[in-house]
Structures are given as C-alpha cells and as structure tokens.
Amino acid sequence: MKAIVFDKIGSPSDVLRLADVPIPEVAEGEVLVKMIAASINPGDFLFIQNLYPDPKKPHFPGQIAGNHGAGIITKIGKNVSLKPGTLVAFSYYNTWAGYAAVPAEWLIPLPSDYPVEKAAQFVNLVTSWDFLDASQGSAGSMACADGRQLNYSDHGFAVRCAQKRECHFNDQARAEPNRSESLGSIGSDRTGEPRPNRR
C-alpha cells in the first residue's frame, strides 16, 4: 500500500516521503481499517517534529505520519465486537496510508451514511466539546476562545457546540484576513479585535 512516512525528526517538508509499505497485520483486539479520509492537523506536524509529550513518539525507520481519520473496517482480530463494513473515526497513529491497524477501543463507530469529510475531522469535534465542557458553558453563559490556540476547524465546531447549549461564543481571532468575518458567518456571537500571532 502507499503511505506517507518519515525516517527522522524534522520539518514535514523536509522529512516526509511517499513509500510502498506492507498492509499491517491485526493483533488481538485490533481491526484493520481501510482509510477513506485523513485530516491534516497541527498535531500531525508536532508528531513529525517529535514535539508531542510521551508516550506519543515516532518509531523509526518508516514511521507512517497522520494521527486522525476515518475508514471502513475490513478485518477484525480476536475479541473484537465491531463488524467488518463498519464506518469508524479515530485518533491514533498511521492514518496517512491506505490501511491502518487500530485497537478497537480507539474507534468511534459512525452511521454508514455519515459524511466522510466530517468523519475525518471527528477529533476536532471532540476537542471542541471538551473545550466547552471544561469552560462549564451553559445556557446564557459566555465562552471565549483565543484564536491562537485552536485551529479554524476547532473554532467552527466549538461555535456549533456552544449553540447546542444555548451558550454565547466570543472568539478572539488571529490577525488573519477575513477571519473575524468568517467566524461570524458560522455563528460566533462576537469576535475580538484581531491580534498578531506570537512568535
């Protein structure tokens, strides 16, 4: 199968390469997922540069990049209750490839007609819900996010999660062209004055 791999720590533009690698075998408690979509997140680049805390570290040679995605279960190991053909989302390892072997406990089963583009970003939805939950956002309250800490996708999900709880959302946007207008268009109640990114 094709996969995007790296053999050393470094900038993604310098170390990533396309390679032919074997389709992984599944161990007990694992499933084989045929990848249909994999998102690209800031965390993926942190992983490639070895900036994640333990235990999430790359293993060489031939570490497959990518940490989040969605696909169809094609094979199951022993002691797995999920069935082949199930659409799943997950955050684990090795998603920038044709197939990934994933522990069943890391999988989120989804309806078969769930939109693929949303399934591949499911981790962003979880992050956003956790953000709102940690802020104790409730009906009538105000949640505030710093645009320098969440990416645009996370912000969009956070706004919608806030709307679900009838919670107001104030976004302190990055100093990027049209960012405040874009966030307002997806339902952010207010956006703060854009501020320069920290270097």
Contacts in CASP RR format, 6 or more apart in sequence:
PFRMAT RR
TARGET T0000
AUTHOR 0000-0000-0000
METHOD contacts of the structure
MODEL  1
MKAIVFDKIGSPSDVLRLADVPIPEVAEGEVLVKMIAASINPGDFLFIQN
LYPDPKKPHFPGQIAGNHGAGIITKIGKNVSLKPGTLVAFSYYNTWAGYA
AVPAEWLIPLPSDYPVEKAAQFVNLVTSWDFLDASQGSAGSMACADGRQL
NYSDHGFAVRCAQKRECHFNDQARAEPNRSESLGSIGSDRTGEPRPNRR
1 20 0 8 1.000
1 21 0 8 1.000
1 22 0 8 1.000
1 23 0 8 1.000
1 97 0 8 1.000
1 98 0 8 1.000
1 99 0 8 1.000
2 18 0 8 1.000
2 19 0 8 1.000
2 20 0 8 1.000
2 21 0 8 1.000
2 97 0 8 1.000
2 98 0 8 1.000
3 18 0 8 1.000
3 19 0 8 1.000
3 20 0 8 1.000
3 21 0 8 1.000
3 64 0 8 1.000
3 94 0 8 1.000
3 96 0 8 1.000
3 97 0 8 1.000
3 98 0 8 1.000
4 16 0 8 1.000
4 17 0 8 1.000
4 18 0 8 1.000
4 19 0 8 1.000
4 64 0 8 1.000
4 65 0 8 1.000
4 66 0 8 1.000
4 96 0 8 1.000
4 97 0 8 1.000
5 16 0 8 1.000
5 17 0 8 1.000
5 18 0 8 1.000
5 19 0 8 1.000
5 21 0 8 1.000
5 62 0 8 1.000
5 63 0 8 1.000
5 64 0 8 1.000
5 65 0 8 1.000
6 12 0 8 1.000
6 15 0 8 1.000
6 16 0 8 1.000
6 17 0 8 1.000
6 48 0 8 1.000
6 58 0 8 1.000
6 62 0 8 1.000
6 63 0 8 1.000
6 65 0 8 1.000
7 15 0 8 1.000
7 17 0 8 1.000
7 60 0 8 1.000
7 61 0 8 1.000
7 62 0 8 1.000
7 63 0 8 1.000
8 15 0 8 1.000
8 60 0 8 1.000
9 15 0 8 1.000
9 48 0 8 1.000
9 49 0 8 1.000
9 50 0 8 1.000
9 58 0 8 1.000
10 48 0 8 1.000
10 49 0 8 1.000
10 50 0 8 1.000
11 48 0 8 1.000
11 49 0 8 1.000
12 44 0 8 1.000
12 45 0 8 1.000
12 48 0 8 1.000
12 49 0 8 1.000
12 65 0 8 1.000
15 48 0 8 1.000
16 48 0 8 1.000
16 65 0 8 1.000
19 62 0 8 1.000
21 62 0 8 1.000
21 64 0 8 1.000
21 97 0 8 1.000
23 32 0 8 1.000
23 98 0 8 1.000
23 99 0 8 1.000
24 32 0 8 1.000
24 94 0 8 1.000
24 99 0 8 1.000
24 100 0 8 1.000
24 101 0 8 1.000
25 101 0 8 1.000
26 32 0 8 1.000
26 75 0 8 1.000
26 76 0 8 1.000
26 77 0 8 1.000
26 101 0 8 1.000
27 77 0 8 1.000
27 101 0 8 1.000
28 77 0 8 1.000
28 78 0 8 1.000
28 79 0 8 1.000
29 76 0 8 1.000
29 77 0 8 1.000
29 78 0 8 1.000
29 79 0 8 1.000
29 80 0 8 1.000
29 103 0 8 1.000
29 104 0 8 1.000
29 105 0 8 1.000
30 76 0 8 1.000
30 77 0 8 1.000
30 80 0 8 1.000
30 101 0 8 1.000
30 102 0 8 1.000
30 103 0 8 1.000
30 104 0 8 1.000
31 73 0 8 1.000
31 75 0 8 1.000
31 76 0 8 1.000
31 77 0 8 1.000
31 80 0 8 1.000
31 82 0 8 1.000
31 88 0 8 1.000
31 101 0 8 1.000
31 102 0 8 1.000
31 104 0 8 1.000
31 107 0 8 1.000
32 73 0 8 1.000
32 74 0 8 1.000
32 75 0 8 1.000
32 76 0 8 1.000
32 99 0 8 1.000
32 100 0 8 1.000
32 101 0 8 1.000
33 71 0 8 1.000
33 72 0 8 1.000
33 73 0 8 1.000
33 74 0 8 1.000
33 88 0 8 1.000
33 90 0 8 1.000
33 99 0 8 1.000
33 100 0 8 1.000
33 101 0 8 1.000
33 102 0 8 1.000
33 107 0 8 1.000
34 71 0 8 1.000
34 72 0 8 1.000
34 73 0 8 1.000
34 74 0 8 1.000
34 98 0 8 1.000
34 99 0 8 1.000
35 69 0 8 1.000
35 70 0 8 1.000
35 71 0 8 1.000
35 95 0 8 1.000
35 97 0 8 1.000
35 98 0 8 1.000
35 99 0 8 1.000
35 100 0 8 1.000
36 70 0 8 1.000
36 71 0 8 1.000
36 72 0 8 1.000
36 116 0 8 1.000
36 120 0 8 1.000
37 69 0 8 1.000
37 70 0 8 1.000
37 71 0 8 1.000
37 116 0 8 1.000
37 117 0 8 1.000
37 119 0 8 1.000
37 120 0 8 1.000
38 66 0 8 1.000
38 68 0 8 1.000
38 69 0 8 1.000
38 70 0 8 1.000
38 95 0 8 1.000
38 96 0 8 1.000
38 120 0 8 1.000
39 68 0 8 1.000
39 69 0 8 1.000
39 120 0 8 1.000
39 121 0 8 1.000
39 123 0 8 1.000
39 124 0 8 1.000
39 153 0 8 1.000
40 66 0 8 1.000
41 67 0 8 1.000
41 68 0 8 1.000
41 123 0 8 1.000
41 124 0 8 1.000
41 151 0 8 1.000
42 151 0 8 1.000
43 52 0 8 1.000
43 67 0 8 1.000
44 65 0 8 1.000
44 66 0 8 1.000
44 67 0 8 1.000
44 68 0 8 1.000
44 96 0 8 1.000
46 52 0 8 1.000
47 56 0 8 1.000
47 58 0 8 1.000
47 65 0 8 1.000
47 66 0 8 1.000
47 67 0 8 1.000
48 58 0 8 1.000
48 65 0 8 1.000
50 57 0 8 1.000
50 58 0 8 1.000
64 93 0 8 1.000
64 94 0 8 1.000
64 95 0 8 1.000
64 96 0 8 1.000
64 97 0 8 1.000
64 100 0 8 1.000
65 94 0 8 1.000
65 95 0 8 1.000
65 96 0 8 1.000
66 93 0 8 1.000
66 94 0 8 1.000
66 95 0 8 1.000
66 96 0 8 1.000
67 91 0 8 1.000
67 92 0 8 1.000
67 93 0 8 1.000
67 95 0 8 1.000
67 123 0 8 1.000
68 90 0 8 1.000
68 91 0 8 1.000
68 95 0 8 1.000
68 120 0 8 1.000
68 121 0 8 1.000
68 122 0 8 1.000
68 123 0 8 1.000
69 89 0 8 1.000
69 90 0 8 1.000
69 91 0 8 1.000
69 95 0 8 1.000
69 119 0 8 1.000
69 120 0 8 1.000
69 122 0 8 1.000
69 123 0 8 1.000
70 87 0 8 1.000
70 88 0 8 1.000
70 89 0 8 1.000
70 90 0 8 1.000
70 110 0 8 1.000
70 116 0 8 1.000
70 119 0 8 1.000
70 120 0 8 1.000
70 122 0 8 1.000
71 87 0 8 1.000
71 88 0 8 1.000
71 89 0 8 1.000
71 119 0 8 1.000
72 85 0 8 1.000
72 86 0 8 1.000
72 87 0 8 1.000
72 88 0 8 1.000
73 82 0 8 1.000
73 83 0 8 1.000
73 84 0 8 1.000
73 85 0 8 1.000
73 86 0 8 1.000
73 88 0 8 1.000
73 107 0 8 1.000
74 84 0 8 1.000
74 85 0 8 1.000
74 99 0 8 1.000
75 84 0 8 1.000
76 82 0 8 1.000
76 83 0 8 1.000
76 84 0 8 1.000
76 104 0 8 1.000
80 104 0 8 1.000
81 104 0 8 1.000
82 88 0 8 1.000
82 104 0 8 1.000
82 107 0 8 1.000
82 109 0 8 1.000
86 109 0 8 1.000
87 109 0 8 1.000
87 110 0 8 1.000
87 111 0 8 1.000
87 112 0 8 1.000
87 114 0 8 1.000
87 119 0 8 1.000
88 102 0 8 1.000
88 107 0 8 1.000
88 108 0 8 1.000
88 109 0 8 1.000
88 110 0 8 1.000
89 107 0 8 1.000
89 108 0 8 1.000
89 110 0 8 1.000
89 119 0 8 1.000
89 120 0 8 1.000
89 122 0 8 1.000
89 123 0 8 1.000
90 102 0 8 1.000
90 106 0 8 1.000
90 107 0 8 1.000
90 108 0 8 1.000
90 122 0 8 1.000
91 106 0 8 1.000
91 122 0 8 1.000
91 123 0 8 1.000
91 126 0 8 1.000
92 100 0 8 1.000
92 102 0 8 1.000
92 103 0 8 1.000
92 106 0 8 1.000
93 100 0 8 1.000
94 100 0 8 1.000
94 101 0 8 1.000
108 122 0 8 1.000
110 119 0 8 1.000
110 122 0 8 1.000
118 125 0 8 1.000
121 153 0 8 1.000
121 157 0 8 1.000
124 151 0 8 1.000
124 153 0 8 1.000
124 154 0 8 1.000
124 157 0 8 1.000
125 157 0 8 1.000
125 161 0 8 1.000
127 150 0 8 1.000
127 154 0 8 1.000
127 157 0 8 1.000
128 150 0 8 1.000
128 154 0 8 1.000
128 155 0 8 1.000
128 156 0 8 1.000
128 157 0 8 1.000
128 158 0 8 1.000
128 160 0 8 1.000
128 161 0 8 1.000
129 157 0 8 1.000
129 161 0 8 1.000
131 143 0 8 1.000
131 145 0 8 1.000
131 150 0 8 1.000
131 154 0 8 1.000
131 158 0 8 1.000
132 143 0 8 1.000
132 158 0 8 1.000
132 161 0 8 1.000
132 162 0 8 1.000
132 165 0 8 1.000
132 167 0 8 1.000
135 143 0 8 1.000
137 143 0 8 1.000
137 162 0 8 1.000
137 165 0 8 1.000
137 167 0 8 1.000
138 165 0 8 1.000
138 167 0 8 1.000
139 165 0 8 1.000
139 166 0 8 1.000
139 167 0 8 1.000
140 166 0 8 1.000
140 167 0 8 1.000
140 168 0 8 1.000
141 167 0 8 1.000
141 168 0 8 1.000
142 167 0 8 1.000
142 168 0 8 1.000
142 169 0 8 1.000
142 170 0 8 1.000
143 158 0 8 1.000
143 162 0 8 1.000
143 167 0 8 1.000
143 168 0 8 1.000
143 169 0 8 1.000
143 170 0 8 1.000
144 169 0 8 1.000
144 170 0 8 1.000
144 171 0 8 1.000
144 172 0 8 1.000
145 155 0 8 1.000
145 158 0 8 1.000
145 169 0 8 1.000
145 170 0 8 1.000
145 171 0 8 1.000
145 172 0 8 1.000
146 172 0 8 1.000
147 155 0 8 1.000
147 171 0 8 1.000
147 172 0 8 1.000
147 173 0 8 1.000
147 174 0 8 1.000
148 172 0 8 1.000
148 174 0 8 1.000
148 195 0 8 1.000
148 197 0 8 1.000
148 198 0 8 1.000
150 158 0 8 1.000
152 179 0 8 1.000
152 182 0 8 1.000
155 171 0 8 1.000
155 183 0 8 1.000
155 188 0 8 1.000
156 183 0 8 1.000
156 186 0 8 1.000
158 169 0 8 1.000
159 169 0 8 1.000
159 171 0 8 1.000
159 183 0 8 1.000
159 186 0 8 1.000
159 187 0 8 1.000
159 188 0 8 1.000
160 186 0 8 1.000
162 168 0 8 1.000
162 169 0 8 1.000
163 169 0 8 1.000
163 187 0 8 1.000
168 189 0 8 1.000
168 190 0 8 1.000
169 187 0 8 1.000
169 188 0 8 1.000
169 189 0 8 1.000
169 190 0 8 1.000
170 188 0 8 1.000
170 189 0 8 1.000
170 190 0 8 1.000
170 191 0 8 1.000
170 192 0 8 1.000
171 180 0 8 1.000
171 183 0 8 1.000
171 184 0 8 1.000
171 188 0 8 1.000
171 190 0 8 1.000
171 191 0 8 1.000
171 192 0 8 1.000
172 191 0 8 1.000
172 192 0 8 1.000
172 195 0 8 1.000
173 179 0 8 1.000
173 180 0 8 1.000
173 183 0 8 1.000
173 191 0 8 1.000
173 192 0 8 1.000
173 194 0 8 1.000
173 195 0 8 1.000
174 194 0 8 1.000
174 195 0 8 1.000
174 197 0 8 1.000
175 194 0 8 1.000
175 195 0 8 1.000
175 196 0 8 1.000
175 197 0 8 1.000
176 194 0 8 1.000
179 191 0 8 1.000
179 194 0 8 1.000
180 191 0 8 1.000
180 192 0 8 1.000
180 194 0 8 1.000
183 191 0 8 1.000
184 191 0 8 1.000
END
